[in-house]
């Protein structure tokens, strides 16, 4: 029996230990969400809070997967096309993303990260990396890896639940690369750093 199934069974049978553990988990997730929103986990220095989450995730996905149409971008992130269109418009207006002809079908338009967008994304990634270093200062490398692995599993499980998919969590996944490559989460939210 998996630990998730065991925890669920403990809760269903009224085990106070299992219920207390899940209560503590949901409370810590709520605190984490509030803290993340307060700081927007936006980095340090002048770059702090200078890019919202939607822009960061869109730019990151375009950087990792290359040019793509709105429908493909929306499907890969687990959101609808109208949301992507609305979120990408200011990125195009500010020159971080550009529209280009599809390389195979000149009638279609794809979105791609501009040189300015890549430079901006690199700046924000660096700032956020520094924030993570500061927040986890004093943690061992193993603790960072463990936390990253568990947070990746947690995000993937939430994403699968939201998408109505069965959980495929084997517990053996390694953290994704810092750049989000290999992202398996439809929302695009689980690109996580791998210690180097």
Buried (B, 14 or more C-beta within 10 A) or exposed (E): EEEEEEBBEBBEEEBEEBBEBBEEEEEEEEEEEEEEEEBBBBBBEEBBEBBEEBBBBBBBBBBBBEBBBBEBBBBBBBBEBEEBEEBBEEBBEEEBBBEEEEEEEEEEEBBBBBEEBBEBBEBBBBBBBBBBEEEBEEEEEEEBBEBBBEBBBBBBBBBBEEEEEEBEBEEEBEBBBBBBEBBEBBBBBBBBBBEE
